Amino acid sequence: FPLVSGLIENDFTHVRAIIPLNFIYPLAPDFFSGNVKLFSLLVLWIYSVIILKSILDYLTSIYALRQSYKTTETIRKQLFKRYISFNQKYYDENDTSSLYETIANAGQILRQQFNMIQRAGTEFLTLVIYITFMVFLSWELTLIAMASFPFIHYTMQKVSVYIEKNAKTEWSNTKTFNQNLLNLFTCIPIVVGYHRQKREENYFMDLSHKQLSLIHKAQKLRAAIGPMEEIAHTTAILFVALGIAFLFHTQGGISVIHAFIFIYLTRRIIPSFNSFQTIRTQLAASHSKVQDILDTLEGHHDYLTKGDTQTFETIDKSVEIRDLSFAYADNKNVLHNISATIPAHKITAITGPSGSGKSTILKLILRFYEHDDNTILFDGTDIKKFYLYNLREHISFSEQESLLLNKSILDNITFGTKHKVDYDKLLNLAKKLKVHDFVMALPDGYNTLITKGGKTLSGGERQRLCILRALYKWATLVLLDEFTSALDPKTEKSVIDTVKEFKGNRTIVFVSNRLSTIKHADHIIYIDNGKLITEGPAEKVLKQKNLY
């Protein structure tokens, strides 16, 4: 403005009043004499301000990047910590295919929110400065120009509401799309084996079309923002032009330079005003994603398994199951008032038809799900009274799915213990479980990196690694779920013989439908349709031929 005003009026004496030149003027008045010197000082001042602004912008960017890195790291850590603290119920009831995307993008999403808020502060300050200039030039024109703001605000608010509503639908549909796509790739052998590629291709295209249609709709709404802002600019300038005409008619008008500057300020003030609506629109578009993050960090309390403060170390007498009933998310009971006793330091088999609730009992002992108080007790103490971390430190298990982490074989085997690796014990167990030979045949032996959850290994090899992991931990209570289902008879015998060596020092509970496995138990619990049919010493239960 000082430069434009000086060029139009051919007078730069106002430069002497510019901060900080007004402080220098009394010290060296000769430098402020004549238009040429004043013009040169003004250009130098503008150049210095631009250089200083560039340096400050760079330093601000570096600081923002550093804070962004710290924020992303903190948010990722908190999200991951929260996810792994949820019990199995959360993963049963929620779409987990997008968890990795949430963790990966959480920092960026929240950083964008921070940047938008920061930008809002900048625009607000700019708005105040511009309005101050406008009021200084003409408070009447300022009121006339701002008369268009309610119309602009109302219009942009309506667009924001539509965008927010569409964004929620789009985000929900995207999560469904990702979930179905992940399931499809997981089940590729079924698709190919049944020769249903074409049908699944059509199914995929239907899902893709629905998702892209929502994205296209959202993009059309966002694309309307630019033209609407341009219309808002023109509307505001039209109001100003009418105001200038009104002043010419009533007060003889204003100077050309003032009119020019006022129109320029009006043109500049609209983007600052619209920025608030743009920020609102962007916040609306990302609201669903942000809400997911906040819900994860601050909500979902019903998915948290809580323990008490009592310390658990060993089982001397028994694991007692007392009137235990349980239902999954569908509220249909899979266990009905089961009462049974698992004797300490012996091998107990839980058997019965498929789907009768056998594996559920092991999951409840591990506290993967919440159950009623005083329904599972260790030596007469409700397991809910034990400190959760301490309880699981003394339990090891081999799950039915034979899950392996994308780590080395050694890391997988020792995953359950914090102690230094006892290679003698590990190799001794590995040889007995028929693990050592196939591991040593791999390129890097025990340092071989497992990828894709161990898909390159056979089902029997994965199962034996999981059994080795459970036994190597040397836990007080060992839970084995269908631990011989993928083994041939010879290997099964070696595994069972190894498990039996733990009897007397450890309490072992396994789930199995194999009679060849069950007969090695000391105690048998037979369940059918979620109800206890019989239990007792193995030799007694095995005589009931109708059960097998």
NUSEGU-480634 format. One record per residue: x, y, z of N, C-alpha, C in turn. Coordinates in steps of 0.001 Angstrom, whole numbers, plus 500000, padded with zeros to 6 digits. Layout:
<sites>
XYZXYZXYZ;...
</sites>
This chain:
<sites>
500807498801500000500000500000500000500852501266500000;501910501397500815502763502593500757503378502774499379;503762501667498731504390501743497417503377502202496370;502179501603496361501147501974495386500713503423495594;500503503778496861500074505142497175501122506162496728;502405505865496955503479506785496578503591506942495077;503438505824494344503538505893492885502379506678492288;501186506492492829500024507190492274500069508689492581;500427509026493812500416510423494237501770511102494043;502790510336493598504142510868493402504658511550494658;504391510910495794504802511473497079505080510317498039;506351510229498500506747509135499385507086509625500794;506612510820501136506943511341502470506351510490503593;505286509721503262504664508874504281505584507731504714;506657507492503945507604506426504270508263506695505621;508423507978505962509079508344507225508303507825508451;507021507523508261506203507073509397506145505550509523;506756504834508570506697503364508610507646502829509671;507152501894510464508002501218511463508919500232510729;510242500168510975511009500907511995511688502159511441;511307502542510173511964503702509569511683504985510370;510549505037511062510230506238511842511197506443513010;511853505336513457512847505475514528514204505931513975;514466505585512723515751505940512107515730507398511600;514570507869511178514454509199510575515057510312511432;514786510384512742515382511489513540516902511404513629;517463510190513476518911510013513598519637510390512316;518998510199511174519657510501509885518627511093508929;518210512340509161517153512942508320517562513123506863;518895513198506598519341513392505213518978512209504326;518908511019504935518559509832504146517073509811503775;516287510697504387514847510707504153514402511967503415;515340512526502662514996513734501906514899513391500429;513808513812499792513630513583498374512930512265498091;512105512280497013511327511100496654512196509917496237;513320510184495583514169509082495088514730508292496261;515266509028497278515827508347498443514731507601499218;513597508256499367512505507620500099511997506370499374;511913506467498035511499505314497240512495504170497405;513810504496497359514851503477497510514781502822498888;514566503638499924514451503096501280513227502184501405;512139502598500746510910501796500807511123500429500147;511760500437498974512040499170498272512948498289499123;513999498915499712514913498158500571514178497582501776;513269498386502331512481497912503488511600496720503094;510934496834501931510071495735501451510905494480501210;512074494653500584512958493520500305513404492855501615;513764493665502608514213493120503898513092492357504599;511877492913504524510727492239505136510488490881504474;510589490823503137510371489564502412511434488525502788;512707488980502859513795488070503255513550487534504664;513206488451505572512954488036506960511766487071507026;510728487352506280509555486475506255509932485088505726;510764485022504689511180483734504116511965482912505135;512862483597505855513656482894506880512742482363507985;511814483223508419510886482806509470509981481669508997;509549481726507733508721480642507172509487479324507186;510768479383506811511585478167506792511749477602508200;512093478475509145512274478020510535510971477469511103;509855478120510757508551477629511206508249476256510628;508591476074509343508359474783508687509186473675509332;510454473981509623511327472995510267510779472609511639;510356473618512378509788473351513714508508472522513597;507672472891512609506415472158512416506684470706512025;507691470490511161508037469123510759508514468298511948;509316468939512800509818468238513983508675467864514924;507780468822515148506626468541516010505718467497515384;505608467542514054504785466568513346505340465160513517;506659465035513421507309463730513603507043463192515004;507210464057515999506991463636517384505533463251517611;504632464050517035503205463774517195502836462448516550;503333462219515331503047460971514624503562459774515407;504768459882515916505359458787516681504541458511517947;504130459573518631503347459416519867501980458800519591;501298459320518553499964458820518223500028457363517802;501011457007516983501146455606516563501369454688517758;502223455143518656502519454337519844501264454145520686;500518455236520901499318455157521725498246454294521077;498100454404519753497116453590519043497482452111519115;498747451808518839499185450412518872499018449829520274;499418450617521270499284450168522659497827449906522998;496951450764522496495521450599522761494980449354522061;495353449179520795494866448027520040495252446705520703;496509446600521145496949445329521715496457445132523144;495818446173523720495234446008525053493786445534524980;493179445594523787491805445132523633491742443609523699;490630443105524209490465441656524233489951441144522894;489753439843522822489395439225521545488023439688521050;487183440112521968485840440566521584485904441729520593;486870442631520791487019443772519874487287443296518453;488185442330518323488568441848516990487491440974516371;486596440432517192485460439676516668484384440599516124;484208441751516761483084442623516446483430443790515527;484708444023515284485104445190514488485905444783513267;485838445651512283486609445449511054488073445751511333;488901444734511277490323444919511585491173445119510334;490551445043509154491342445172507925491900446581507740;491290447569508420491745448960508248492605449442509410;492930448541510358493715448970511516495085449474511099;495730448755510185497068449162509751497029450528509086;495941450796508352495807452099507683495601453209508708;494819452903509754494573453892510810495872454257511512;496677453222511848497945453477512537498907454244511628;498987453833510361499930454458509427499568455909509140;498263456203509070497834457542508659497389458440509802;497369457889511028496855458668512165497621459971512344;498946459888512288499766461087512456499466462126511392;499336461667510147499060462591509045497686463239509205;496684462442509619495331462972509793495304464049510873;495903463748512018495918464713513115496805465917512788;497879465671512025498751466784511611497977467742510704;497144467189509847496327468030508980495356468877509800;494797468255510870493905469016511742494669470176512387;495871469876512870496698470906513498497018472022512510;497386471646511293497725472644510277496525473525509938;495345472909509896494147473687509579493824474681510691;494003474245511934493768475153513064494786476286513050;496047475929512740497104476944512646496788477932511525;496314477396510438495965478241509300494787479166509655;493837478634510436492693479441510857493150480632511691;494144480389512563494677481488513367495325482556512506;496073482112511490496727483059510578495701483873509808;494672483171509309493645483859508528492856484833509400;492629484461510651491908485355511555492700486642511771;494016486500511984494873487671512168494866488540510910;494946487898509746494901488629508474493572489370508335;492513488683508738491173489268508654491079490533509507;491608490463510715491576491614511628492350492793511036;493530492492510461494359493560509873493649494213508700;493071493412507818492391493952506646491176494792507047;490387494281507991489195495015508414489584496338509075;490697496318509827491178497562510451491519498599509392;492224498167508338492550499076507230491275499608506574;490308498682506368489077499076505683488286500096506508;488204499850507828487501500799508703488205502153508688;489523502133508663490307503370508621490007504158507354;489833503444506216489551504118504945488113504605504893;487162503705505294485747504091505240484931503073506027;484432503503507162483646502558507963482300502266507296;481792503235506500480534502989505813480674501870504780;481744501960503946481973500919502938482266499561503589;482927499608504743483232498352505450481955497638505839;480981498400506378479699497792506753478965497248505532;479028498004504426478361497561503203479003496273502676;480345496230502688481048495039502193480733493822503052;480685494018504357480461492895505269479010492440505281;478122493225504657476721492815504569476562491542503739;477547491269502870477474490059502037477954488816502762;478616488999503910479206487861504618478179486834505104;477027487247505653476049486235506090475613485304504962;475411485864503766475037485046502611476145484049502288;477395484522502296478539483646502003478644482543503063;478502482941504323478595481983505421477515480907505308;476276481310505055475160480365504971475379479366503843;475802479877502688476009479007501529477113477985501783;478254478441502302479374477546502552479053476545503663;478242476964504630477857476055505714477021474904505167;476103475209504262475285474157503660476150473146502917;477135473643502189478049472749501470478811471867502452;479256472450503570480007471695504581479182470558505156;477902470829505412477014469794505962476886468627504981;476697468941503706476586467889502695477881467083502591;479001467771502649480296467090502539480522466175503746;480197466660504952480383465843506159479529464578506101;478278464723505683477379463574505586477899462573504563;478328463063503419478840462180502377480155461524502795;480992462279503533482290461744503971482117460566504923;481115460634505804480856459527506721480478458266505945;479591458431504970479183457288504150480360456747503350;481161457672502813482325457266502009483328456489502849;483621456963504072484592456299504942484094454925505375;482804454827505704482219453547506095482286452558504939;481971453027503737482009452157502568483434451743502233;484398452646502436485801452322502164486284451222503088;485895451282504360486295450236505310485681448888504915;484420448915504479483776447676504026484475447132502790;484828448019501879485540447616500657486875446963500997;487641447580501898488939447021502296488784445664502967;487761445545503800487528444288504496487208443167503505;486315443450502557485945442433501563487116442083500653;487919443082500317489068442828499458490105441955500169;490344442252501456491277441446502235490793440014502344;489492439835502593488923438490502682489047437746501354;488847438462500268488939437846498943490343437342498672;491354438162498967492735437736498738493130436593499669;492574436600500888492865435514501821492298434191501317;491174434273500624490488433056500152490754432758498683;491858433243498158492205433011496752492203431518496379;492754430618497221492724429189496857491305428667496623;490330429158497390488949428723497196488401429257495877;488687430538495604488197431164494370488745430435493146;490043430165493173490685429496492033490274428032491963;490269427372493123489956425935493142488556425623492669;487602426510492945486227426301492493485935427038491181;486977427616490608486878428298489317485771429353489331;485867430257490320484866431312490450485503432697490287;486554432763489478487240434049489285486314435105488683;485512434694487685484650435647486997483587436192487938;483010435309488751481979435758489674482550436739490708;483729436425491217484348437310492204484817438612491565;485179438538490275485546439765489558484338440691489457;483157440118489156481937440926489088481572441495490462;481755440666491490481477441111492865482403442259493245;483676442114492884484649443175493165484286444462492432;483892444338491171483550445536490398482326446241490967;481364445467491497480195446092492135480619446902493360;481491446304494183481990447008495361482788448250494963;483634448075493956484479449174493499483637450315492934;482607449939492157481734450963491561481022451766492645;480545451084493672479848451768494761480783452718495490;482012452248495756482970453104496458483364454304495614;483674454057494333484100455151493454482981456160493226;481736455690493233480604456608493067480528457579494236;480747457057495439480738457928496620481907458905496593;483079458409496172484250459288496068483992460383495032;483401459983493902483106460950492842482125462013493331;481122461571494097480140462509494643480802463506495584;481704462985496427482418463861497364483299464853496617;483954464387495555484830465264494781484039466358494075;482833466028493601481994467037492952481583468127493941;481280467696495173480923468679496197482102469588496519;483306468971496646484484469776496956484860470683495790;484597470200494564484925471008493388484063472264493301;482907472222493953482009473380493909482499474518494796;483437474222495687483891475240496643484574476400495917;485474476087494960486200477135494235485280478112493519;484379477609492648483447478526491972482577479321492948;482159478682494045481328479395495017482116480518495692;483397480266495954484230481323496525484383482474495539;484515482151494244484652483192493223483382484048493146;482236483364493249480961484096493263480890484983494502;481389484465495616481394485249496855482259486491496702;483443486331496051484305487488495801483564488558495004;482944488105493930482257489038493034481088489719493737;480382488931494567479245489497495307479703490594496257;480788490319496967481302491312497917481753492581497192;482450492406496056482916493573495294481737494353494725;480673493607494345479464494273493853478862495147494956;478841494619496188478344495399497324479191496660497509;480529496494497382481422497643497549481187498672496442;481027498198495210480785499112494088479495499904494305;478463499201494778477204499889495077477407500892496209;478243500520497197478531501435498301479258502672497833;480240502485496922480974503636496382480029504560495620;479127503929494832478149504733494094477258505510495057;476888504854496156476054505514497163476789506701497793;478066506527498090478849507620498679479042508760497695;479224508431496413479337509476495399478048510307495350;476936509610495512475638510285495407475334511136496638;475749510652497811475392511345499063476483512247499611;477769511828499405478859512574500034479892513091499036;479620512924497778480572513402496779481667512407496473;481542511153496997482495510088496673483736510104497532;484719509219497178486003509113497868487086509185496807;488329509319497254489428509452496301489609508148495532;490186508280494335490405507104493481491320506106494162;492392506611494811493342505708495460492674504947496592;491822505632497358491100504965498450490129503921497915;489444504259496831488501503308496224489255502077495719;490400502316495059491207501211494531491683500300495664;492219500922496714492727500152497856491583499392498538;490412500007498633489291499369499316488799498145498542;488732498295497220488313497148496398489346496020496515;490640496400496530491695495389496680491559494663498025;491341495434499097491192494834500425489977493918500478;488893494343499835487690493504499800487977492197499085;488732492318497983489108491107497227489960490175498073;490784490755498931491686489946499761490999489391501004;490000490098501492489381489685502750488460488483502584;487882488342501404486967487217501183487672485870501322;488878485662500720489559484369500920489839484074502401;490189485122503167490441484905504591489159484497505305;488058485164504933486778484793505540486360483390505121;486541483086503829486154481759503327487041480650503876;488247481017504310489147480005504855488527479291506052;487754480059506835487086479434507971486095478373507490;485395478680506419484451477709505878485188476553505203;486309476878504536487097475809503906487645474850504956;488140475435506051488647474608507152487514473763507725;486362474355507866485201473602508354484877472442507415;484946472720506117484676471678505129485700470549505220;486970470911505339488026469897505440487905469091506727;487567469770507806487351469061509075486174468106508959;485134468552508256483964467702508070484320466455507257;485160466669506224485538465541505358486361464496506095;487154464924507092488007463994507817487459463641509200;486237464099509472485662463899510816485564462426511185;485120461581510242484935460156510547486252459488510912;487324459851510195488628459253510475489155459714511834;488993460996512100489446461521513391488649460888514521;487333460724514305486486460134515338486897458697515625;487289457956514582487784456588514772489003456574515690;489904457513515455491130457594516270490785457941517710;489911458943517896489541459357519245488784458260519981;487911457549519264487181456439519888488144455360520356;489168455112519551490147454084519910490954454507521131;491378455761521153492236456232522236491471456455523538;490215456878523436489480457281524636488259456425524937;487817455615523974486592454838524175486849453336524177;485811452604523798485872451133523720486272450499525059;485798451071526151486201450552527466485684449132527702;484586448770527022484042447431527218484916446359526570;485913446787525790486837445826525181488125445653525996;488205446319527120489408446230527947489209445185529043;490133444243529134490083443233530179490835443743531393;490156443772532517490756444319533725491051443208534734;492162443324535389492516442392536444492628443120537771;492896442357538822493074442946540143494564442980540455;494912443031541713496316443213542104496956441964542708;496181440890542829496722439693543473497748439009542566;498800438471543148499872437825542383499576436343542191;499806435862540986499633434440540674500993433817540375;501250432647540946502541431989540727502386430547540264;501522429782540943501438428367540599500065427819540949;499778426621540441498539425909540771498924424647541540;498502424575542780498860423433543628497780422363543677;496508422801543534495418421843543695494646421607542394;494021422668541894493183422458540708492773423776540058;492327423653538826491608424721538126490139424315538178;489336425141538809487921424798538975487067425652538049;486201424975537306485218425659536467483876425496537161;483245426631537507482062426577538367480899427322537705;479891426562537282478674427141536680479019428166535594;479870427781534705480355428690533656479417428689532451;478908429866532134478122430076530915478769431207530139;478648431147528827479288432188528019478617432283526666;478518433515526164477974433773524827478873434760524107;479030434592522803479780435540521987478870436711521612;479253437451520614478546438695520280477083438465519892;476764437286519359475383437027518934474461436690520100;475042436692521337474274436449522560473692435044522659;474124434143521820473700432752521905474733431984522712;474305431404523804475228430716524696475918429542524000;477257429517524142478019428362523645478419427453524805;478328427971526022478563427176527228477377427373528173;476928426269528766475744426312529624476066425727530997;476288426588531968476450426165533371477374424959533541;478538425066532969479505423967533067480252424036534386;480352422922535057481150422789536274482059421572536111;483349421805536243484309420715536082485582421078536832;486424420066537063487672420280537794488844419762536977;489860420610536846491106420236536156492164420043537232;492589418817537492493571418577538566494938419152538220;495624419647539238496945420230539042497981419142538748;499005419519538008500177418681537727499823417416536967;498701417441536257498313416300535435497917416787534047;497621415828533161497195416160531803495689415955531709;494992417023531344493534416963531202493163417192529750;492294416315529233491799416457527867490366416971527909;490090418011527113488712418489526931488295418046525533;487283417214525461486901416643524178485397416721523982;484957416348522796483546416403522453483387416775520994;482160416764520483481914417080519070482386418490518705;482624418714517454483035420035516973481946421062517278;482391422263517687481448423336517979480776423230519332;481297422377520199480654422191521502481150423182522550;482183423998522230482658425018523159483960424678523856;484670423691523353485921423246524003486979424341523970;487244424892522791488274425931522661487897427193523429;486592427457523545486128428632524280486603428587525732;486613427415526326487061427284527718488514427725527854;489366427297526912490772427704526964490899429216526815;490121429811525937490176431262525722489721432031526962;488761431471527673488284432126528893489312432013530014;490011430886530072491086430744531068492184431769530803;492449432020529522493445433023529138492908434446529278;491616434557529550490936435839529689490945436648528387;490811435930527272490640436597525992489265437257525923;488331436740526697486990437300526799486639437447528282;485724438376528566485245438533529932484187437470530229;484163436995531455483162436024531891482704436406533295;481716435707533794481155436041535108482178435797536215;482021436536537299482902436374538459482747434979539070;483864434481539614483881433215540364483394432018539543;483665432048538234483315430900537395484555430108536960;485731430730537046486998430027536818487929430382537967;488390429368538678489192429604539877490465428768539861;491564429365540277492828428662540477493024428465541977;493004427232542413493137426920543847492156427727544689;490931427837544178489874428503544922489823430008544769;490741430608544022490769432065543832490292432425542425;489326433306542354488809433780541071489962434371540249;490124433928539007491260434409538198491154435900537895;489975436497538069489824437932537855490531438753538943;490856438111540048491526438817541137493036438910540922;493521438161539928494956438205539648495289439369538732;496475439917538929497004440931538024497128440296536643;496488440904535638496338440272534326497676439911533695;498612440845533732499925440589533131500614439432533841;500514439416535155501140438357535949500499437000535663;499173436992535515498455435751535212498941435144533900;499016435956532856499408435448531538500896435119531458;501691435702532335503105435353532385503307433896532778;502347433322533492502472431953533980501617430967533191;501117431405532045500338430528531157500968430546529776;501082429370529175501515429302527769500445428537526993;500402428760525704499352428103524922499790427921523474;499184426935522859499347426696521423497952426773520820;497731427776519977496400428024519447496099427108518262;494827426925517995494381426022516938494842426479515563;494969427794515373495317428316514038496810428282513743;497644427911514711499105427868514532499637429207514014;499476430240514816499872431594514408501366431815514616;501998432384513592503421432715513668503613434178513289;504546434833513965504852436235513686505877436348512570;505880437491511907506880437736510862508212438129511500;508766437188512202510065437332512868510868436073512585;512068435992513121512863434780512917512232433613513666;512611432401513268512103431207513948512495431236515420;513718431652515706514171431736517092513316432720517890;513016433871517293512192434862517976510785434333518227;510261433550517294508937432965517471508927431955518612;509962431133518690510019430105519734510149430738521118;510960431773521215511232432389522524510319433574522807;509283433745522003508425434924522109507765435048523483;507482433935524123506755433964525377507598434163526618;508894434292526469509759434429527647510632435666527533;510950436267528689511795437461528711513238437116529058;513482435861529399514807435477529860515761435244528691;517025435198529005518038434900528004517804433505527444;518038433349526164517751432079525490518620430964526065;517945429882526483518636428676526950518706427724525756;519815427787525031519924427021523785519905425516524028;520446425064525140520426423625525421518996423133525574;518214423854526366516812423460526569516037423569525262;516267424642524521515544424862523270515842423756522263;517119423439522071517484422420521083517013421040521502;517026420769522799516559419479523301515078419293523002;514281420329523287512853420267522994512596420213521487;513360420980520727513178421014519272513415419646518647;514392418934519145514676417595518607513575416613518975;513090416696520198512030415787520637510727416035519877;510472417288519535509236417637518830509379417560517312;510512417019516847510766416862515406510763418219514692;511306419227515360511392420568514779512798420843514259;513780420355514957515173420709514685515594420390513253;515235419228512762515710418813511429515180419708510322;513871420014510352513346420826509244513800422285509369;514050422767510593514560424132510764515979424242510232;516817423259510543518207423301510082518320423146508566;517276422633507946517273422506506481516941423841505803;516477424801506572516172426132506029517461426927505830;517460427925504965518693428662504612519474429205505812;518773429793506796519451430397507940519125429704509254;518656428465509183518376427716510399517389428447511297;517724428557512568516831429199513523516745430711513317;517625431273512528517582432709512215516788433003510946;516208431967510356515396432151509151514191433026509471;513977434016508639512862434943508852511572434337508305;510571434272509159509256433788508740508498434941508091;507934434701506935507159435724506230505748435204505975;504835436132505807503440435804505515502853434839506530;503255434991507792502693434159508846503090432699508752;504172432410508020504643431028507919503968430229506827;503424430908505813502715430208504744503634429281503939;504937429545503985505870428695503231506169427391503970;505736427304505224505907426068505996504646425223505886;504794423923506112503622423047506094502807423266507363;501562422794507335500705422933508508501291422235509721;501866421053509515502479420309510617503702421013511177;504491421650510307505685422370510766505290423594511593;504287424320511129503811425484511892503270425044513255;502541423944513244501954423462514494503021423054515499;504050422389515042505122421967515944505907423160516497;506086424193515674506747425406516169505929426064517277;504606426061517113503742426655518140503764425828519422;503815424507519299503913423640520481505250423886521176;506306423998520401507631424273520969507634425606521707;506999426612521135506909427922521793506184427806523140;505109427006523168504339426842524403505132426091525472;505843425041525059506576424230526036507866424896526484;508522425631525582509784426281525934509584427335527022;508413427937527066508152428965528078508206428393529487;507962427070529608508041426404530913507069427054531898;505822427231531455504816427924532254504149426983533256;503512427576534245502773426804535261501604426048534640;500904426722533718499737426139533060499959426158531553;499829425007530923500044424883529471498716424503528822;498268425321527864497008425090527160497312424793525689;496828423657525220497107423223523846495788422949523129;495523423701522065494246423579521351494446422816520039;493875421609519966493996420754518766495454420677518311;496344420390519240497776420501518976498354419362518146;497553418328517855498056417220517012497255417078515724;496386418041515429495460417897514293496168417806512945;497373418400512816498083418409511523499290417467511517;499347416560512501500525415691512636500228414277512171;501226413635511572501106412231511227501271411392512495;500850410117512493500883409304513718502254409226514388;503310409109513611504648408983514194505057410275514904;504839411391514241505177412685514852504278412963516040;502998412585515918502062412770517032502571412066518285;503083410846518138503589410097519290504777410815519934;505678411351519108506840412071519637506409413314520405;505429414029519860504945415247520507504274414911521836;503414413890521841502710413509523066503688413027524127;504675412240523729505683411775524690506414412952525323;506692413984524528507377415176525054506471415931526021;505196416070525658504246416759526528504109416020527857;504091414699527798503923413903529017505100414071529977;506250414450529456507413414678530327507186415862531275;506293416761530879506011417941531711505056417613532849;504386416469532755503420416094533788504120415943535130;503513416432536172504101416385537503504653417728537911;505199418479536950505714419831537227504772420919536720;503997420569535734503116421546535101501708420979534987;500737421893534926499350421492534670499095421685533180;498694420621532515498528420660531062497073420381530702;496506421245529879495134421069529400495164421131527883;494583420117527248494539420183525782493136419859525284;492836420406524107491574420147523418491879419247522234;491115418181522079491349417275520954490121416411520703;489949416020519458488917415057519081489527413706518714;490855413652518716491556412422518331491620411459519523;491096410265519345491166409266520401492615408880520686;493449408895519618494863408546519793495594409556520671;495073410754520754495651411793521612495002411783522998;493678411660522996492923411731524254493341410634525234;493654409445524720493944408305525599495195408508526465;496000409508526160497214409776526943496937410728528114;495694411213528225495347412133529309495144411372530619;495307412100531732495007411541533055493550411794533431;493003412887532889491658413312533249490968413781531978;489679413462531835488942413830530628487665414578531004;487431415664530283486180416422530404485476416344529041;484274415799529026483541415622527761482389416618527706;482376417417526636481363418460526444480606418219525140;479329418439525167478521418322523952477495419459523944;477491420234522864476546421346522701476610422331523874;477830422564524355478033423538525408477679423053526795;477386421771526942477009421221528243477970420100528640;478232420017529922479085418947530430478313417626530409;478893416639529751478278415305529699478852414422530795;480191414432530884480842413648531926482264414139532119;482832413812533235484250414069533481484746413051534498;486058412877534499486641411968535472487968411427534992;488515410451535724489772409837535308489642409254533903;490726409316533130490679408907531729490200407474531559;490722406559532403490351405157532230488855404929532429;488226405761533260486796405615533509485981406177532337;486345407373531884485587408016530804485764407274529489;486955406751529247487222406064527977486397404789527839;485920404247528939485115403029528884483697403299528387;483326404572528364481985404915527886482012404987526356;481873403847525746482055403704524304481107404586523485;479919404878524051478950405675523297479435407100523033;480444407552523806480976408902523618481923408990522429;482474407861522025483477407874520952483035407049519758;
</sites>
